[in-house]
Amino acid sequence: TKTSTKKVTLKYATVKKKTKSLFKGDQKVVKKGRNGKATRTYLTTTVNGVPSTALVKEKITKKVIDKKVLIGSNGKRKINLARLKKWNKIAKCESGGRWSINTGNGYYGGLQFDYRTWLSVNGDDFAPRADKASRAEQITVANRYYAKAGTSPWTCA
């Protein structure tokens, strides 16, 4: 009979929960996971030359924290294509009608949104920056901003 101890890492699990507060396809980590640690004591006995090992004691030295993730279940984002002709005309002037443009000048997409303006009207519902969003998504965000400021921010308007 022989006793041995071993330090082990206890892996955290990922717990997913659906929520209507996020759109389908979106995820949000609400609690980061952390692995735990334990010291395990094993007893090895040999019968007729055949060793057999069994776990006899486990002491948790660092508690496992499971990762918690919210999974969106709220339909699709609403697209608003109001003033479509106007936005197409502004984009033609602002970016040559190139909706995925990023020239490195601090303005992005067909309507040349700056990053802070994009975020101020929740453009990140669709993409991190305007140049990463579709034309329809950029127009939807432009309509959100239009509700605040009209077309005055666009020199081409």
C-alpha positions as CSV (number, residue, x, y, z in Angstrom):
1,T,0.0,0.0,0.0
2,K,1.3,3.4,-1.0
3,T,-0.1,6.9,-0.6
4,S,0.7,9.7,-3.1
5,T,-0.5,13.3,-3.6
6,K,-0.8,15.2,-6.8
7,K,-1.7,18.9,-7.5
8,V,-4.2,19.2,-10.2
9,T,-6.0,22.0,-12.2
10,L,-9.7,22.0,-12.2
11,K,-11.1,23.3,-15.5
12,Y,-14.0,25.8,-15.4
13,A,-17.2,25.2,-17.4
14,T,-18.9,27.6,-19.6
15,V,-22.5,28.2,-18.6
16,K,-24.7,29.7,-21.4
17,K,-28.0,31.4,-20.8
18,K,-30.4,32.8,-23.5
19,T,-31.6,36.4,-23.1
20,K,-33.9,38.6,-25.0
21,S,-31.7,41.6,-24.0
22,L,-29.3,40.6,-26.9
23,F,-30.0,40.0,-30.6
24,K,-29.7,36.6,-32.1
25,G,-26.1,35.8,-32.9
26,D,-24.7,38.1,-30.2
27,Q,-23.0,36.9,-27.0
28,K,-21.9,38.7,-23.9
29,V,-19.5,37.3,-21.3
30,V,-21.0,38.4,-17.9
31,K,-18.5,36.5,-15.7
32,K,-15.0,35.4,-16.7
33,G,-14.1,31.8,-15.9
34,R,-11.2,30.8,-13.7
35,N,-9.6,27.4,-13.3
36,G,-9.3,26.1,-9.8
37,K,-6.7,24.0,-8.1
38,A,-6.8,21.0,-5.8
39,T,-4.5,18.6,-4.1
40,R,-5.6,15.0,-4.5
41,T,-4.5,12.0,-2.3
42,Y,-4.4,8.6,-3.9
43,L,-4.0,5.2,-2.3
44,T,-2.3,2.5,-4.4
45,T,-2.7,-1.1,-3.3
46,T,-1.2,-4.1,-5.0
47,V,-3.1,-7.5,-5.1
48,N,-1.4,-10.5,-6.7
49,G,1.1,-8.1,-8.5
50,V,-1.7,-5.9,-10.0
51,P,-1.6,-2.3,-8.7
52,S,-4.9,-0.5,-8.2
53,T,-5.1,3.3,-7.5
54,A,-8.1,5.0,-5.9
55,L,-8.7,8.7,-5.0
56,V,-9.2,8.9,-1.2
57,K,-9.1,12.6,-0.5
58,E,-9.4,15.9,-2.4
59,K,-8.7,19.3,-1.0
60,I,-9.7,22.4,-3.1
61,T,-7.0,25.0,-2.8
62,K,-8.5,27.4,-5.3
63,K,-12.2,27.5,-6.1
64,V,-13.3,27.1,-9.8
65,I,-15.4,30.0,-11.2
66,D,-17.5,29.0,-14.1
67,K,-17.7,31.4,-17.1
68,K,-21.1,32.8,-17.7
69,V,-22.2,33.8,-21.2
70,L,-25.5,35.4,-22.3
71,I,-26.7,34.3,-25.7
72,G,-29.0,36.6,-27.7
73,S,-32.5,35.3,-28.5
74,N,-34.1,38.6,-29.6
75,G,-35.1,38.5,-33.3
76,K,-33.1,40.3,-35.8
77,R,-31.9,43.9,-35.7
78,K,-34.3,46.3,-37.3
79,I,-33.1,47.9,-40.5
80,N,-34.3,51.5,-41.2
81,L,-33.9,52.5,-44.9
82,A,-35.7,55.9,-44.6
83,R,-34.2,58.6,-46.7
84,L,-32.4,56.0,-48.8
85,K,-31.9,58.2,-51.9
86,K,-30.5,61.0,-49.7
87,W,-28.0,58.7,-48.0
88,N,-26.9,57.2,-51.3
89,K,-26.3,60.8,-52.6
90,I,-24.4,61.7,-49.5
91,A,-22.3,58.5,-49.7
92,K,-21.5,59.2,-53.3
93,C,-20.1,62.6,-52.3
94,E,-18.4,61.5,-49.0
95,S,-16.8,58.3,-50.2
96,G,-17.5,57.8,-53.8
97,G,-20.3,55.5,-52.8
98,R,-17.8,53.0,-51.3
99,W,-19.6,51.6,-48.2
100,S,-16.6,49.6,-46.9
101,I,-14.0,52.4,-47.2
102,N,-11.3,52.9,-44.6
103,T,-8.7,55.4,-45.8
104,G,-7.1,55.9,-42.4
105,N,-8.4,59.4,-42.0
106,G,-10.5,58.6,-38.9
107,Y,-13.7,58.4,-40.8
108,Y,-15.3,55.1,-41.9
109,G,-17.8,53.7,-44.4
110,G,-19.9,55.2,-47.1
111,L,-21.2,58.0,-44.9
112,Q,-17.7,58.6,-43.3
113,F,-18.7,58.2,-39.7
114,D,-16.1,58.9,-37.1
115,Y,-15.8,56.2,-34.5
116,R,-17.3,58.1,-31.5
117,T,-20.4,59.2,-33.6
118,W,-20.9,55.6,-34.7
119,L,-20.8,54.4,-31.1
120,S,-23.0,57.3,-29.8
121,V,-26.0,55.9,-31.8
122,N,-25.2,52.2,-31.1
123,G,-23.7,51.5,-34.5
124,D,-21.9,48.7,-32.7
125,D,-25.3,46.9,-32.7
126,F,-24.1,46.0,-36.2
127,A,-20.3,46.3,-36.4
128,P,-17.4,47.8,-34.4
129,R,-17.0,50.5,-37.1
130,A,-19.0,51.8,-40.0
131,D,-16.7,50.3,-42.7
132,K,-17.4,46.8,-41.2
133,A,-21.2,47.2,-41.5
134,S,-23.4,46.7,-44.5
135,R,-24.8,49.6,-46.5
136,A,-28.3,48.9,-45.0
137,E,-26.8,48.9,-41.5
138,Q,-24.9,52.2,-42.1
139,I,-28.1,53.8,-43.4
140,T,-30.0,52.6,-40.3
141,V,-27.3,54.1,-38.0
142,A,-27.4,57.3,-40.1
143,N,-31.1,57.5,-39.5
144,R,-30.6,57.2,-35.8
145,Y,-28.1,60.0,-35.9
146,Y,-30.4,62.0,-38.2
147,A,-33.0,61.9,-35.4
148,K,-30.5,63.8,-33.2
149,A,-28.8,66.2,-35.6
150,G,-30.4,66.1,-39.1
151,T,-27.9,66.0,-42.0
152,S,-25.8,68.9,-40.6
153,P,-22.8,66.7,-39.7
154,W,-22.4,65.8,-43.4
155,T,-20.8,68.4,-45.4
156,C,-22.1,66.8,-48.6
157,A,-25.7,67.0,-47.4
